[in-house]
Amino acid sequence: MGDLRGDFTADIISKIIPRGDCHLLGALLYESIMKKSDKTKEQLQRELNILKKQVTRLRKAEPEYRKTKMKLQECEEKYRNLVEKASDGIAIIQDMKFMYVNPRMAEMVGYSVKDFLNKPVTDMIHPDEMPKVVDRHKRRLAGEEVPSVYESAIKAEDGRKVLVEFNVSQNLYLGKSTTFVFVRDITKRKMEEKIQDSVYRISEAAYLAGDLQEFYQTIQKIIAELMPAKDNFYIALYDESTNMLRFPYFVDEEEENPGPQKLGKGLTEYVFRTGRSLLASPKVFIELEKKGEVISIGPPSIDWLGVPLKISGKTIGVLTVQSYTEGVRYTEEEKNILTFIAEQIAMAIERKQTEKALRQSEEKYKTIAKNIEVGIYRTSSGADGRFIEANPAIVNMFGYKSKQEFLSVDVSLLYHDPKGRISFQKKMLREGFVKNEEVLLKKKDGTPF
């Protein structure tokens, strides 16, 4: 009976599972049946029929399973690529330690992904932002409503402050409370906003500053918010009439204002001659010196950054910041920023210089008008014109006691014939000026002259 069952079972299995298919499943079924030697042939037949249906269902479901498995793998691959290649940093945090970060997160601060794992979150937060970030994290864990999106700063491996925007959520992951953080680097955006604000403030300062010195001081303060410029900053302007460079504003740790000087071969003159911005490290300076482009003037600096001040493509001067300290360096970023705002500064300087020249001209005119023996006056136009300005000579000529009394008089009343004023105005409007015109006027007491 045992042999019969063995042959029968082997025969049935060979019909249910074709050779080469589902070997493992066939072996398991055969083993299961052979162990049930206490059952009759009819019982085994029923069990085998049930198993046959189950195997059939499994075989029919297998393609769908494989298809579902493939879709799942494809989906996982897509999400993996999305996370791994995301332009924003992504981090998973448990117990205030990094459990996962994507490559962009590591790149943002100059670490490798491996360096990040199990590192305390506090190691990455910039000291200026630590109290705020830790407080919000604790409140979030306690179930309080705190902003999920906010701006902050993290600390790069080289100590740089990286401005970021956090997007934070709290969920359960693998049975533990987990913080999911999306991190966007907003350093560039913030700098662009500061630059635009600086350009506006420079333009505003050109109108509000009382004089050029006050304006230059404001310019230095604005630039110092964008880069190191508090201790070493100067403006050099070219004077065409003397072919010399003047330094109207000069702040330096190592030397005094050199005063006006002929164009030479310093770095300032190099930028003025070429009309191009220059970031000169010691290495760059040596190369320029070897080419005969520049010579050493003044104390040697670690970094020297100069940009041309231009008006309509013409260089009128040079704006410079420099550093004598190894820990204070300039980069191409600072060079680009200073070059960008230099045009606005040049226009503002020209505006302030024009205002100054105008004020000086007015003072000169007033001095001449006050002391000349010829009568000079200004009036508003029209038949009912009023006096605007008058020099002492004209006041005395008409016999008035003071300038204020003279200015209060209707212009037409000074004409012996009031129609003379109308005739005079018509000629002015027609020809634009009146020259060598004889007019009969009258003094305060009515005397004609």
HUJO-V475798 format. One record per backbone hydrogen bond with DSSP energy under -0.5 kcal/mol. NH is the residue of the N-H (numbers start at 1). CO is the residue of the C=O. E is the energy in kcal/mol with one decimal. If there is no record, write none. Layout:
NH | CO | E
NH | CO | E
//
This chain:
5 | 1 | -2.5
6 | 2 | -2.1
7 | 3 | -2.6
8 | 4 | -3.0
9 | 5 | -3.1
10 | 6 | -2.2
11 | 7 | -2.3
12 | 8 | -2.8
13 | 9 | -2.6
14 | 10 | -1.9
15 | 11 | -1.1
15 | 12 | -0.6
16 | 12 | -2.3
17 | 13 | -3.0
18 | 16 | -0.6
21 | 18 | -2.0
26 | 22 | -2.5
27 | 23 | -2.4
28 | 24 | -2.1
29 | 25 | -2.3
30 | 26 | -2.5
31 | 27 | -2.4
32 | 28 | -2.3
33 | 29 | -2.4
34 | 30 | -2.5
35 | 31 | -1.4
36 | 33 | -1.5
37 | 35 | -0.8
39 | 36 | -1.4
44 | 40 | -2.4
45 | 41 | -2.2
46 | 42 | -2.2
47 | 43 | -2.5
48 | 44 | -2.7
49 | 45 | -2.3
50 | 46 | -2.2
51 | 47 | -2.8
52 | 48 | -2.8
53 | 49 | -2.0
54 | 50 | -2.3
55 | 51 | -3.1
56 | 52 | -2.4
57 | 53 | -2.6
58 | 54 | -2.6
59 | 55 | -2.9
60 | 56 | -2.4
61 | 57 | -2.5
62 | 58 | -1.7
63 | 59 | -0.6
64 | 60 | -0.6
65 | 61 | -2.7
66 | 62 | -3.0
67 | 63 | -2.5
68 | 64 | -2.9
69 | 65 | -3.0
70 | 66 | -2.4
71 | 67 | -2.4
72 | 68 | -2.5
73 | 69 | -2.4
74 | 70 | -2.7
75 | 71 | -2.9
76 | 72 | -2.7
77 | 73 | -2.3
78 | 74 | -2.4
79 | 75 | -2.6
80 | 76 | -2.4
81 | 77 | -2.7
82 | 78 | -2.6
83 | 79 | -2.4
84 | 80 | -3.2
85 | 81 | -2.5
86 | 83 | -0.8
89 | 183 | -3.0
91 | 181 | -2.4
92 | 100 | -2.6
93 | 179 | -2.8
94 | 97 | -2.2
97 | 94 | -1.5
98 | 119 | -2.0
99 | 92 | -3.2
99 | 97 | -0.5
100 | 92 | -1.4
102 | 90 | -1.9
105 | 102 | -0.6
106 | 102 | -1.6
107 | 103 | -2.8
108 | 104 | -2.1
109 | 105 | -0.8
109 | 106 | -0.8
110 | 106 | -0.9
111 | 106 | -1.8
116 | 112 | -1.1
116 | 113 | -0.5
117 | 113 | -1.2
118 | 98 | -3.6
119 | 116 | -2.4
121 | 96 | -2.5
123 | 120 | -1.4
124 | 121 | -1.8
125 | 121 | -0.9
126 | 153 | -1.8
129 | 126 | -2.0
130 | 126 | -1.0
133 | 129 | -2.4
134 | 130 | -2.6
135 | 131 | -2.1
136 | 132 | -2.1
137 | 133 | -2.1
138 | 134 | -2.3
139 | 135 | -2.2
140 | 136 | -2.2
141 | 137 | -2.3
142 | 138 | -1.6
143 | 140 | -1.4
144 | 139 | -2.6
146 | 144 | -0.8
150 | 166 | -1.8
152 | 164 | -2.8
154 | 162 | -2.5
155 | 124 | -3.4
156 | 154 | -0.5
156 | 160 | -2.7
157 | 109 | -3.5
159 | 156 | -2.0
162 | 154 | -2.7
162 | 160 | -0.7
163 | 161 | -0.6
164 | 152 | -2.2
165 | 184 | -2.2
166 | 150 | -3.0
167 | 182 | -2.0
168 | 148 | -3.0
169 | 180 | -2.3
171 | 178 | -2.8
173 | 176 | -2.8
176 | 173 | -1.6
178 | 171 | -3.6
179 | 93 | -2.8
180 | 169 | -2.8
180 | 178 | -0.5
181 | 91 | -2.7
181 | 179 | -0.5
182 | 167 | -2.4
183 | 89 | -3.3
183 | 181 | -0.5
184 | 165 | -2.2
184 | 182 | -0.5
186 | 163 | -2.4
186 | 184 | -0.6
187 | 163 | -0.8
190 | 186 | -2.8
191 | 187 | -2.3
192 | 188 | -2.5
193 | 189 | -2.1
194 | 190 | -2.2
195 | 191 | -2.5
196 | 192 | -2.4
197 | 193 | -2.2
198 | 194 | -2.3
199 | 195 | -2.4
200 | 196 | -1.9
201 | 197 | -2.4
202 | 198 | -2.4
203 | 199 | -2.1
204 | 200 | -2.4
205 | 201 | -2.5
206 | 202 | -1.5
207 | 203 | -0.7
207 | 204 | -1.0
208 | 204 | -2.1
209 | 205 | -2.7
215 | 211 | -2.0
216 | 212 | -2.9
217 | 213 | -2.2
218 | 214 | -1.9
219 | 215 | -2.2
220 | 216 | -2.3
221 | 217 | -2.0
222 | 218 | -2.2
223 | 219 | -2.5
224 | 220 | -2.3
225 | 221 | -0.7
225 | 222 | -0.9
226 | 223 | -1.7
227 | 223 | -1.7
233 | 251 | -2.8
234 | 320 | -2.2
235 | 249 | -2.6
236 | 318 | -3.0
237 | 246 | -2.6
238 | 316 | -2.8
239 | 244 | -3.1
240 | 238 | -0.7
242 | 239 | -0.8
243 | 239 | -1.7
244 | 239 | -1.4
245 | 261 | -3.1
246 | 237 | -3.0
248 | 246 | -0.5
249 | 235 | -1.0
251 | 233 | -2.7
261 | 245 | -2.0
263 | 243 | -0.9
270 | 266 | -1.9
271 | 267 | -2.1
272 | 268 | -2.1
273 | 269 | -3.1
274 | 270 | -2.5
275 | 271 | -2.4
278 | 306 | -2.7
280 | 278 | -0.7
280 | 304 | -3.4
281 | 279 | -0.8
282 | 302 | -0.7
285 | 281 | -2.6
286 | 282 | -2.2
287 | 283 | -1.9
288 | 284 | -2.2
289 | 285 | -2.5
290 | 286 | -2.4
291 | 287 | -1.4
292 | 289 | -1.1
293 | 288 | -2.4
294 | 288 | -0.8
295 | 265 | -2.3
302 | 323 | -2.8
303 | 323 | -1.3
304 | 280 | -1.7
305 | 321 | -2.9
306 | 278 | -2.3
306 | 304 | -0.5
307 | 319 | -2.5
309 | 317 | -2.9
310 | 308 | -0.7
311 | 314 | -2.8
314 | 311 | -1.9
316 | 309 | -3.5
317 | 309 | -1.1
318 | 236 | -2.7
319 | 307 | -2.5
320 | 234 | -2.7
321 | 305 | -2.5
322 | 232 | -1.2
323 | 303 | -2.6
328 | 325 | -1.6
329 | 327 | -0.6
335 | 331 | -2.0
336 | 332 | -2.5
337 | 333 | -2.3
338 | 334 | -2.7
339 | 335 | -2.2
340 | 336 | -2.1
341 | 337 | -2.0
342 | 338 | -1.2
343 | 339 | -0.7
345 | 341 | -2.1
346 | 342 | -2.8
347 | 343 | -2.2
348 | 344 | -2.1
349 | 345 | -2.7
350 | 346 | -2.4
351 | 347 | -2.1
352 | 348 | -2.3
353 | 349 | -2.6
354 | 350 | -2.4
355 | 351 | -2.3
356 | 352 | -2.3
357 | 353 | -2.7
358 | 354 | -2.6
359 | 355 | -2.5
360 | 356 | -2.4
361 | 357 | -2.4
362 | 358 | -2.6
363 | 359 | -2.4
364 | 360 | -2.3
365 | 361 | -2.7
366 | 362 | -2.8
367 | 363 | -2.3
368 | 364 | -2.4
369 | 365 | -3.1
370 | 366 | -2.1
371 | 367 | -1.4
372 | 368 | -2.0
378 | 389 | -2.6
380 | 386 | -2.5
385 | 382 | -1.3
387 | 407 | -0.5
387 | 409 | -0.6
388 | 378 | -3.6
389 | 378 | -1.5
391 | 376 | -2.4
394 | 391 | -0.6
395 | 391 | -1.6
396 | 392 | -2.5
397 | 393 | -2.0
398 | 394 | -1.6
399 | 396 | -1.0
400 | 395 | -2.1
406 | 402 | -1.8
407 | 403 | -2.6
408 | 404 | -1.0
409 | 406 | -1.5
411 | 385 | -1.5
413 | 410 | -1.4
414 | 411 | -1.8
415 | 412 | -1.1
416 | 440 | -2.2
417 | 440 | -0.6
418 | 416 | -0.5
420 | 417 | -2.8
421 | 418 | -1.0
422 | 418 | -0.8
423 | 419 | -2.4
424 | 420 | -2.3
425 | 421 | -2.3
426 | 422 | -2.2
427 | 423 | -1.8
428 | 424 | -1.9
429 | 425 | -2.4
430 | 426 | -2.1
431 | 427 | -2.8
432 | 428 | -2.0
438 | 436 | -0.5
439 | 437 | -0.5
441 | 439 | -0.7
442 | 414 | -2.3
443 | 447 | -3.1
444 | 398 | -2.6
446 | 443 | -1.8
449 | 441 | -2.5
//
